[in-house]
């Protein structure tokens, strides 16, 4: 996890914040004064800072100014906050404020995690008003989000096509060329609600506007008269929901031990690649890989070491084949790669290159270096169909095993 700076003259508050965040695996430094904070900032890199408003000998809010000046996202920590104080600190481009209370510890962790995750999160703001776009974008950039702007729905569709990693879109309703409702409908054809969050920002007073958008596929609706605080809470909540859904999908689709895609995910996604190969003539191959004599590793070193070998092997598969293949663990020490885009003239050297990497590699364990090899069966015969290709590659794998191991056997009928 990233590093957090806590600036507070109260030892009790600093300790409370430090313990709260360290339980969530964040590393924290504490500074009792602005002078000490400045020294720490010069020596470390912090992705966020939590700071009290008041320090002896300084104007209120100087700690926030210190963080902002050093481009560290700032969260105000305070015992209480009235409306006048809130208006003043919001002018300082803070991320949020938290109260010094135990019952707020969960929210403190949530907002710090949000800032940490935002560093790799891309969002889009769509509005025909450049003033509104800049205002909303500034609020989101303050949160550490990467923001893309579009002046209408048509422009947004083009930008979305070029930025498939966008997680959230805030869109106006009334726009030229393509309004927010049409944009929402088009985006929903491309990405489900659990993969892309769409929030509509509108000044429309019609009571049916919000239900209309929600039925079209929007995740949320906010009136443009909403406060900055409400907009941020809604944005953060939608991003958190997206992350929880992604985490749930990963649990269902990834192998628990290695983190690779599992058999279920492979079959859910392999057919689309197979159909694309049939339609476009893109080269497609199936490779089955099996660690040689893996049972001996478990018998001689124990299953814990066997797990280390599986993790090391799987990471090498993803690193080598990841850009050109759909990699998955089928079970035990057997793995499958659907290789696409590698021509038959290059396939043999490409796959054998991986075998050679495994052969010369070793895994450090205590005072030893564990070495193992891999046998691989490959076919490119798409006339067999996907299931037929997997079965044929399995036959080739069996031949590689029975003819000496540490080799790649290709299907001559491919």
N, C-alpha and C positions, 0 to 999 in steps of 0.2 A: 504493500500500500504506500501512498504518498506521505509526505511530511507536512505536519500542521504546526503553525506557530500560535501559541496562546500568550496574549499580552494582558496581564491583570495584576494589579498590586495586591490583591487579596490572595493569600496563599491557599485559603480554603477553596475559593472559587477556581483558581488555577488547577488545584489538585483534583477537584470534582470534574472539570472539563477533561483533564488529561486522562484520568481513569476511565471516564465514559467513552472517550474516543479510542483509547488503547484496547478496550474490550472489543472494539470493532476492527482491530488490527491496524490502526493508524499509528504512525510514529509521531510523537509530539515533543516539541521544545517549549519551555515556558520562560517568559521574561516578566519580571516584576516592575520594570520601568521602560519608558520609551528609549532611553539611552541603551539599555541592555538589548532591547528588541532590535535597534539599529545595528548593533554589533552582530547579532545572530543572523540578521538578514544579509549582511555583507559576507557571511561565511557559509550560508546554506541556501538551498532552493526550496521554497514552500509553495504548495499549490493553493493554500488557503490560510487566512489568518483570522483568529477570533480575538476581538479586542474590546476592552472596557471603554466606556465613554470618558470617564473622569480619571485624571492623574494629577497628583500634587505638583504644582508649579507649571502646569500646562493648561491651555484653553481646552474646553470640552471638544472632543472629536479629533484632537491632534493625532491620536493613535491610528484612527481610521485614515487620516491624511497620509501618515507614514506608510501604511500598507498600500494604499492606492498609488502613491508616488513611486513605489517599487513594483507596481503591476502585480500585486498579490491580491486576489479577490478577498474582500473584507466582509466579515460577519460581526455585527455589533452584539456584545454581551452586556446585558443590563438587568438591574433588579426591577426596574419599572420604566414605563415609557408612556408619556401622555401624547396627545395628538400634535401639540406644537413641537415637541422634541422629535416625533416621528417625521414630520414634514421637513425639519432641518437636516436630519441624518440622511433622509432619502436623497437630498441634494448632493450628497457626497458619493453617489454611485456605489452604495453598498449592495451586497448580494441579498442580505436578509438580516433580521435581528432575532436573538434568542434570549429567553429569560433565565436568570440564575436560579432555577428551581429543579428539584429532582424529577418532578413529574414531566419536565420538558426534556429529559435526557434522550428519550427516543427520537424526538424531533431534531435535537442537536445532531445526532448520528445521521439521521435521514438527510439533513441539508448538507452536511459535510460530504457524505457519500454522493449526493447529487452533484456537487461541485466537482468532485473527483471524476465521476462518470461523464460529466459534460465535456470534458477535455477532448473526448473522442466522439462527440455527438453532433450531427449536422442537422440543421433545421432550415425551413424556408418561410419567408414572409412574403405574402402576395397581397398587394394593394395598389390601386391606381394612383393613390395620393402619395407622393414622394415624402411629404412631411410625416404622414402616418407610418410609412415603411421605415423611415429613419428612426422614429421614436420607438417603435416596437423592437426594431433590430438592436438599438442601443441597450434596451432593457435585457434582451437575451444575450448579447455579447458580454454584458456585465456578469452574467452567470457562467461565463466560460464556454458558451456554445459557439459553434461555427455557423454563421448565418449567411444564407444566400437570399437575394432579393429578386422579386419579379413584379412587373407592373400590371400584369393581368393573367387570366387563366391560361391563355395560349402560350405566353412566355414561360409560365410555370411548368407546363407540360414538357416543353423543350428542355428546360433546366433539369427537370426530374429525370428525364431519359438519360441525361449525362451524369447524374448524381444519384445512382440507385441506392446509395447508403443513407439517404435522408430518412430520419426517423419521425419527424413531426413537421406538419405544415400549418401555419396560421394564415387564413385567407379571409379577405373581405368578401362581402356578398355582391354588391353592385359594382361591376367593372365592365369596361368595353371589351369587345371581341369574344370573351368568354367569362361569364360571371362565376361566382363562387360555387353555386349549386351545380353547374355543368362541370366545373373543375373537380368537385368532390365525386360526382358520378364517374367521370373518366378515370380518376385515380383509383377508385374502388375496383375497377375492372383489372387494374394492374397489381394492386396490393390489398390484402385483407386488413380488416380493422386491427388484428393482433400483430400486424407487421408495420403498419404506418398509421400514426395518429393524426387526425385532421381536426383542427379547432377553428371554428368560424368566429370571426370578429365582425360585428355588424352594428350599425346605428339604427337599423330598421325597428320600428315600434310595433309592427304587426305581430300579434300574439301567435300566429301560425308559422312564423318564419323559423323559429328554433325547432319545433317538431318536424317541419319540412326537411331541414338540413339533417337532423338526426336520423330520419327515415331514409334519406338519400345515402347515408353512410358516414356522416361526421361523428367524431367521438365526443365532441363537446361544443358548446355555444357560449360565447361571452359577449355581452353588450360593450360597445366602445366607451361607454361612460364608466366602466369598471376601473377600480384603482389599480395602480401598478402592483400592489401587494396581491390583489385577487388574481390578476393575470399571471403573476409568477407562481402562485399556489396551484392554479389550474394547469399551467405548463408542466410544473414539477410533478404533479400527480399523474398526468398523462404519460410522462416519460417513465415514471416509476412503474406504472401498470405495464407499459411496453417491455420493460426489462424483466418484470416478473413472468410475463408470458413467454419471453425468449428463454428465460431460465427453465421454465417448465418444459418448453419444446426440447431444449438441450438434454434435460433429464430423460425424456422419452426417446430421443434420437441418438444419443451418444453412448458409447460404451463406458461403463462406470470406471473401469480401471485405467484405460489408455486415453480416454477423451476423444477417440476416433468416432466417426459415424458408425452406427451399428447396422446389423443386417436389415432391420426394418427400414431405416432411412435409405439404405442402398437401393432396395427394391422400389421404394416410393419415388426415387429420383432417377434411377438408371433407365427406366423405360422411356422417359422424355429424351434422354441423350441417344438412346437406341433409335427412336423414331426420327430424330434430327439427322442421324447418320444415314438412315434409309432415304430420307427426303433429299438431303443435300450431298450425299456421296462423301461425307466426312469420314476419314479412316477411324475405325473403332475396334478395340481389342479388349479381351478380358484376360486378366492375369490372376492366378491363384498362387499365393505365397505361403510357405510353411517352414517354420524354423526347424532345422535338422536336429534330431536327438534332443528335443526339448525336455522329454521325460527325464533324461539324465541330469539336466540342470536342477529340476525339482527334487530328484532323488538324492543328489549329491550335496546340494546347497540349501534346500528347503524352498517352500513355495513363496516366501518373501523375496528371495533372490530371483526366483522365476518371474515374479511380478515385475521386478526391476528390468529384467531382460525384455519382457513384453512391452513395457513402456518405452525402453530405449529403441527397440525394433520399430514400434509403431511411429515414433517421432521421426525416425529416418525415412520411413515410407512416405509420410506426409511431406517432409522436406524435399524428397526427391521427385515424387509423382504429383504432388499437390496441385501444381499449376496445370497439369495436363491429364489429371485423373480424378475419379471419384473413389476415394480410399475408404475402406471400412474393415472392421474386424468381424469376421463371420462367426468366430467362436474358437476357444482354446488358443492354439498357436497358429491358426489359419486366418489369412487376410486376403481380401479381394480388392483389386484395382481395375476400374473401368477406364481404359486409356483412350482418350479421344484426340484426334488431330495429329497423330504420329504415323507417318507413311510407312508402308510395309518394308521399304528399303532401309529405313532407319530403326525399325522396331527392335530388331534383334540386338543391335549394339546398345540401344537405349535401355532395354530391360536388363541385359547382361551387365550393363554399367552399374546397376543397383546391386546385383549379386556380388560384384567385385568390391563395392564399398563395404558390404557386410562382411565379406571374407577378410578384409584387411583391418576392420575395426575391432575394438575391444572395449569392454565395460569394466572400469575400475571397481574392484570389490575387496575391501580390506587391503591385504598385501598382494592380491592377485589381479590379473587382468583376464576377465572372462572373455572367451572367444567363441563364436558360433557361426554357422553358415545357414544359407537358405536355399531351398529348392523351389522352382517356379514353373508352372505350366501356363502356356499362353495360346490363345486362338484368336484369329481375326475373321473367322467365317461367320459373317452376319446372316447368312442364309439359314443358319440353325435357329435363329431367334435368340432372344436374350437368355432364356432358361437353358436352351440347347448349348449356347456358348459357355455358360458356366459349367455345365456338365462336361463338355468337351475339354475345357481347361483343367477340370479336376482329373480327367483321364491323363492329360499331359503331365500334371503334377505327380500323379502316381508313378508314371514312367520315370520321371526325374528322380523320385525317391528310390525306386527299385533298381535303377541303373547306376547308383553310386552317390546320389545326393550332391549338394553344392553345384547345381547346374540348372540351366533353363532349357526346357524342352518346348519347341514350337510345333504347332499343328501344321503338318505338311499339306493338309487339305484346305488351308485357309486361302 
